[in-house]
């Protein structure tokens, strides 16, 4: 499947950087004339133990299960894994062109952080906006935090606009889109990665019928969040 394995590569990069940091610290310890052999022995095992724990966490955090994508027509699936904590009507002028429905999904540090395309269609917009790194616990963080807006023109129903905003948080400092403007995407296809806890907002046309409620736990690429008649 397209973009499969990219999350694992991100994990391996972080593990490699952490391992390099451990080696640098150990080298500095060996060179330090004030560190005795007893302290150095235990420092070595402490650093190695911390790296092992970090490695286990990185593999868990960057897990990337294959979604069981629904095949029914005219569905919008959740792009992110997490909990619905806001369903409202907002003004989104950049892509949706005005008032639309929003389903906001909070991703905790224990959720999968790979995002999937909510519909089959074409990437019409992929815009990065710099900003702050406030807590993503509140849906209002979309107004201030660094984010990437992905606008999709759906193939079914033809021409419908679906927006996805990837929002950084206090810990999440890196948003990695795997798509660009004019790319064709399939519903459930991997499109991005947000490293550590964050938020994903989905913008829907007014006529879309929302199929989830507050507090629902969503699986990216699997859970239908809306449908068109």
N, C-alpha and C positions, 0 to 999 in steps of 0.2 A: 504494500500500500504506500502511496506517495507520502513522503516526509517521515515514514516510519524509521525509527532509530536515531532521529536527531536529538531527542531528549536524552537518550543514553550517551550520545557524544558530548552533550553539555555536562552531564554528570561526570564523565571521565575527565573532561578538562578541569573541572573544579577539584576532583580527587587528585589529579596530577599537580595542580597548583598547591594544594594542601600538603602533598608529599614533599614537594620541593621546599616548602616553608619549614617542614620538620627537619629536612636534611641541613638547611641553612642554620637552623637553631642548634642542631647537634654539632655542626662544624664550629660554630661560635663557642659552644660550650667546651669543646676540645681545646680550643685556642685560649680559653680564659684561664689565666694562671691562678686565679683565686678559687677555682672550683676543684674541690678534692675528688678523689676517685669514688668515694661512697656516694656523694651527691650526684656525680655524673652518671653513675650506674642507674640510680632510680629515676633521674631526669630522662634518661634515654627511654626507659620503659613507659614512663608517663606520656612522653610525646608520641611514642609509637601507639600506645593505647588510645590516645585522643584521635590520632589519624585513622585508626581502625574504626572507631565509633563514627567519625565523620564520613568515612567511606560507606558504611552501612546506611547512614542517614541519607547520603546523596543518592544511592541506588534506590532507596525507598521513595524519596521525594520525586525523582525523575522517572518513576515508573510510567509506562505508556501503554495501557491495555488497548487492544483492538475493540472499537465500539461495535455493538450490534445495531447497525443503522436500520431504522424502520423503512419499509419500502412503499408505504401508502403514499398516494399523491397529495400534493398541496400542504404538506406538513413543514413546520419550522422546528428543528431540534435545538436543544440547548448547545451553545458553543463551548460552555465550560462546565466543569464538575464543581458542585458546591450547593449552597442553600439559598433559596429565594428569600430575600429580606426586603424587597420593595417591588410593588406593582403599581404603576401610576401613569399619569399623562404628563408629558414634558414637551418643551420646545427644543427641537434639534434642527437648527438651520443649515448646518454644514453639508449634510447629505440628504436627510429626510425632507428638508425644505419647510419645516414648520412643526406643527403639533403632531405628536405621535404617541403611541403607547410604549412604555418601558418596562422590561422585566430585568431586575438587577440581581445578580448572583454573587454572593460572597464566597471566596475561595480561602479556606484556612490553610495553615502550613501542612496539614495532613491530607489535603485533597490533591488529586491529580492536577497538574498545572499545564498540560497540553490542551490547546483549544482546537475545536473542530468547526468546519463550515456548517452553518445552520441550514443552508439550502444549496441546491445545485444551481449554478449560474455563473456570472462573470464578476470579477473584482473591479468595481467602477471607481473605488476610492481607497487609498491607503495613506493616511495622513498622521504624522507624528506631531504631537504638541508638547513642548517642554512645560514643566510645572513643578509643583512642590511634591513632597513625599509624606503627606499626612496619613493618618490611620485610614485604611480602607474599610474599617468596620462600619462606617456610615456611608450610605448611598450618595450623600452630598459631596463626597470626595471627588466625584467625576468633574466637578466644577473647577477644582483647583489643582489636582494632581497631574503629573506627567501621564500621558495616555496616547494610545494609537487608535484612530478611528478607521475601521474597515467597512466600506460600503459595498453591498452586494446587490446586483440586479438579478432577481430570481428567474429561472427558466420555467418554473411552475409555481403559481400562475405567472405567465410571461410578463416581465417588466416590473413586477412588484419590488419595492425597495426594502431591504433588511439591513439595518446597521448593527455593527458590533464594536463596542468601545472597550479596549483593554486598558485597565487602569492600574497604575503602580500604587504601592503603599509604603508604609514605614520600612518594612524589610524588603519588599519587592522593588528592586531598583533597576531591573532590566526587563524590557519587553522585546521579544525576538519574533517579528513576523517572518513567516516562511513563504509568503505570497507577495505579489506586487500587482499594480494596476494592470488590467486587461487579462490577467490570468483566468483560466476556466477552472472552476472547482466543483467537486461533487459533494453532496450532502454527507456529512460525517468525515470528510477528508481533514487531515491534520493541517492547520493553518498557522499556528503560532505557539509560543511558549512564554509564560510569565514566571520568572524565577522567584519563588517563595510567595507568602500570602498576599492576596490582592483581590480584585473585583472585575467582573465582566458585566457590562450593560448591553442588553439587546433592545434595539429600537424596531418597533413594528408598526405598520400602517393601522389606521383607526379601524378598518374593516376586519382585521385579523381577530380571530376568536382565541383568547388566551385559555390554555388548558391546564395551567398550574395555579397553585395558591401559595400564599405566604407560608414559609416554613418547610416547603417541599424540598427534598434532597434530589438533586439532578445529576444525571450522568451525561457528560459531554458526548455529543454525537449520537446519543441514544434516546434521551427523554424528549418527547414532543412537548414543546412549550406553547405552540399556537398552531392554528389551522385556518385555511381559507376555504370557503364554500365553493 
